[in-house]
Amino acid sequence: MFKRLLPLALAAVMATTAGCEFQVGDVGTQPSNVPTMQPGPNTGAPNAGGPPPENGQPAPGAQLSDADVTKEINDAIQVIDTYWSTHWPELFTGTYNPPRVVGAYKADDPARPTCGGQPAEAFNAFYCIPEDYVAWDFQLMRDGYAKGDAWIYLVIAHEWAHAVQNRLQTSLVAEANELQADCLAGAVLWGASQVDRTLKWEDGDTTEISTALSSFGDDLPWTDPSAHGDAVERVTAFGQGRTKGVRGCLAQS
């Protein structure tokens, strides 16, 4: 069932799923001078408005436009959805149906999405179980992208993983579903890069993702150790997905 989105301190940025909280760190601590993810040559981007910034993100000091962030979000959605639609028949029975993408909202918009009757809150990204959709605060994505575009891919891949969990047999869903979502995110992003070639993974992207995952843990009062794991466990889970693939993330793999 839907669990309420928790308010955040200004120092911490969290992306929240229905039924769990995914903390993605303090954007102020992420490195800004590392290479970043870029869509590969086979990836189209809906609503693409001109060429992407050099190295996939604005140069230091460059003005960041909403169009840049929107394009990166659209690219990430397509890469992640393409991975799941392509590989689902190899992994699971039945037909793959993606979650609905509500996408970006503004925290001060009275018409922002609700889940279980509760309005989405600032600096959150979440998968809404009862209504089967993913959504995120645009400012969360904008602030993260200013520090590195791997941020956007990580957040969307993680939330999409929660939608996948909701489609699996319960025996395949780990009790620590947050760590499993981190693992699935690693499997998808690395698989898209190394197998599908729809995503370019550059050296600095590993640093960006590790920094984001390491910026949080269960040492905060609102986290649940039985579901989330600490920072080391989160990084380890993402790495497990990267090395072992989707099957390595399943409860009965």
C-alpha positions in Angstrom: 0.0 0.0 0.0 1.1 3.6 -0.4 3.3 5.0 2.2 3.3 8.8 2.7 6.2 10.8 1.2 8.4 12.1 4.0 9.4 15.8 4.2 13.1 16.5 3.6 15.6 18.7 5.3 17.3 21.1 2.9 20.6 19.3 3.2 19.2 16.0 1.9 17.5 15.1 -1.3 15.4 12.0 -1.3 13.5 10.2 -4.1 10.6 8.3 -2.6 8.7 5.3 -3.8 5.3 4.3 -2.7 5.9 2.0 0.3 9.6 2.9 0.7 12.1 5.8 0.7 15.0 6.1 -1.7 17.6 8.6 -0.6 19.8 9.7 -3.4 22.1 12.0 -1.5 23.0 15.6 -1.1 23.4 17.2 -4.5 25.8 19.7 -3.0 28.4 17.1 -2.4 28.5 15.5 -5.9 31.5 16.1 -8.1 30.9 18.5 -11.0 34.0 17.8 -13.1 33.6 14.2 -14.1 32.5 12.7 -17.4 28.8 11.7 -17.6 26.4 9.3 -19.2 25.3 10.0 -22.7 22.7 8.2 -24.9 24.4 5.9 -27.4 24.1 6.1 -31.2 21.0 3.9 -31.2 19.0 5.9 -28.8 16.4 8.4 -30.0 15.1 11.1 -27.7 11.5 12.3 -27.8 11.2 16.1 -27.6 14.9 16.5 -28.3 15.5 20.2 -28.9 18.9 20.5 -30.5 22.3 18.9 -29.8 23.1 17.7 -26.3 25.6 19.6 -24.2 29.2 18.5 -24.6 30.0 15.4 -22.6 26.3 15.0 -21.9 26.1 17.9 -19.4 26.6 21.6 -19.3 30.2 22.9 -18.9 31.0 24.3 -15.5 29.5 27.7 -15.2 27.2 27.2 -18.1 23.5 28.1 -17.8 21.4 25.0 -17.4 18.1 25.2 -19.3 14.9 23.3 -18.5 15.1 21.9 -22.0 18.5 20.2 -21.2 17.1 18.5 -18.2 13.9 17.5 -20.0 15.9 16.0 -22.9 18.0 14.0 -20.4 14.9 12.7 -18.7 13.4 11.7 -22.0 16.6 9.9 -23.0 16.7 8.0 -19.7 13.1 6.9 -19.9 13.7 5.6 -23.4 16.9 3.8 -22.5 15.4 2.1 -19.4 12.1 1.2 -21.0 13.9 -0.2 -24.1 16.0 -2.4 -21.9 13.1 -3.9 -20.1 10.9 -4.4 -23.2 13.8 -6.0 -25.0 15.0 -8.4 -22.3 11.7 -9.2 -20.5 11.0 -12.3 -22.7 14.5 -13.6 -21.8 13.9 -13.2 -18.1 10.3 -13.7 -17.3 7.0 -15.1 -18.5 4.1 -13.0 -19.6 4.1 -9.7 -21.4 6.0 -6.6 -20.3 3.9 -3.6 -19.7 5.7 -0.4 -18.7 4.4 1.8 -15.9 2.7 5.0 -16.8 5.0 7.9 -16.9 3.5 10.9 -15.1 7.0 12.4 -15.2 8.0 15.8 -13.9 6.0 17.9 -11.6 6.5 21.1 -9.7 6.2 20.9 -5.9 4.2 24.1 -5.7 1.7 23.1 -8.5 -1.7 22.5 -7.0 -2.4 20.1 -9.9 0.7 18.0 -9.1 0.1 14.2 -9.1 -1.4 12.4 -6.1 -1.0 8.8 -5.0 -3.6 7.3 -2.8 -5.0 10.7 -2.4 -1.7 12.2 -1.1 0.0 14.9 -3.2 3.5 14.5 -4.4 6.0 16.4 -2.3 9.1 18.4 -3.0 12.4 16.7 -3.9 10.9 13.3 -4.4 10.7 10.7 -7.1 8.5 7.8 -6.6 6.6 4.8 -8.1 2.9 4.9 -7.1 1.8 1.3 -6.6 -2.0 1.6 -6.7 -1.9 3.8 -9.8 1.1 2.2 -11.5 3.0 5.3 -12.4 6.4 6.9 -11.9 6.9 10.6 -11.3 9.6 13.0 -10.0 10.0 16.6 -8.8 11.6 18.5 -11.7 13.8 20.5 -9.3 15.2 17.2 -7.9 16.2 16.3 -11.4 17.5 19.7 -12.3 19.7 20.0 -9.2 21.1 16.5 -9.7 21.8 17.0 -13.4 23.7 20.2 -12.6 26.2 17.9 -10.8 26.2 15.0 -13.3 23.7 13.4 -15.7 24.2 9.9 -14.2 21.9 11.2 -11.4 18.9 11.3 -13.7 19.5 7.8 -15.0 20.0 6.4 -11.5 16.8 7.9 -10.1 14.6 6.8 -13.0 16.2 3.3 -13.2 15.6 2.8 -9.5 11.9 3.9 -9.6 11.3 1.9 -12.7 12.7 -1.1 -10.8 10.0 -0.7 -8.2 7.4 -0.9 -11.0 9.1 -4.1 -12.2 9.0 -5.6 -8.7 5.3 -4.9 -8.7 5.0 -7.1 -11.9 7.0 -10.1 -10.6 6.0 -13.2 -8.7 6.2 -12.3 -5.0 8.8 -15.1 -4.5 11.2 -13.1 -6.7 10.9 -9.9 -4.8 13.5 -9.4 -2.1 12.5 -8.4 1.4 15.0 -5.6 1.2 13.2 -4.2 -1.8 15.2 -1.0 -1.9 18.5 -2.8 -2.3 16.9 -5.0 -4.9 15.8 -1.9 -6.8 19.4 -0.5 -6.6 20.6 -3.9 -8.0 18.1 -3.8 -10.8 19.1 -0.2 -11.6 22.7 -1.4 -11.9 21.7 -4.3 -14.2 19.7 -2.1 -16.5 22.2 0.8 -16.8 25.2 -1.5 -17.3 23.2 -3.8 -19.7 22.0 -0.8 -21.7 25.6 0.3 -22.0 27.4 -3.0 -22.6 24.7 -5.2 -24.3 22.2 -2.9 -26.0 24.6 -0.1 -26.7 21.9 2.4 -26.2 23.8 4.2 -23.5 27.4 5.4 -23.3 29.0 4.7 -19.9 32.0 6.9 -19.2 34.5 6.5 -16.4 33.2 9.4 -14.4 29.7 7.9 -14.3 30.7 5.2 -11.9 32.1 7.9 -9.6 28.9 9.9 -9.9 26.7 7.0 -9.1 28.9 5.8 -6.2 28.9 9.3 -4.7 25.1 9.5 -4.9 24.6 6.0 -3.4 27.2 6.7 -0.7 25.6 10.0 0.4 22.9 8.3 2.3 22.4 5.3 4.5 20.4 4.0 7.4 22.0 6.3 9.9 19.1 8.7 9.4 16.1 8.6 11.7 13.5 8.1 9.0 15.1 5.1 7.3 14.3 1.5 7.9 17.4 -0.8 8.1 15.3 -3.9 7.2 14.3 -2.4 3.9 17.1 0.0 2.9 20.6 -1.0 3.9 23.4 1.3 4.6 25.5 3.2 2.0 28.0 0.4 1.5 25.2 -2.1 1.0 23.6 0.2 -1.6 26.8 0.6 -3.6 27.3 -3.2 -3.3 23.8 -3.9 -4.5 24.2 -1.6 -7.5 27.5 -3.3 -8.3 25.9 -6.8 -8.0 23.4 -5.8 -10.7 26.2 -4.5 -12.9 28.2 -7.7 -12.7 25.5 -10.4 -12.4 22.6 -8.8 -14.4 18.9 -8.9 -13.6 18.9 -12.6 -12.5 21.5 -11.8 -9.9 19.1 -9.4 -8.3 16.2 -11.8 -7.9 15.3 -13.3 -4.5 15.5 -16.8 -6.0 18.2 -16.4 -8.6 
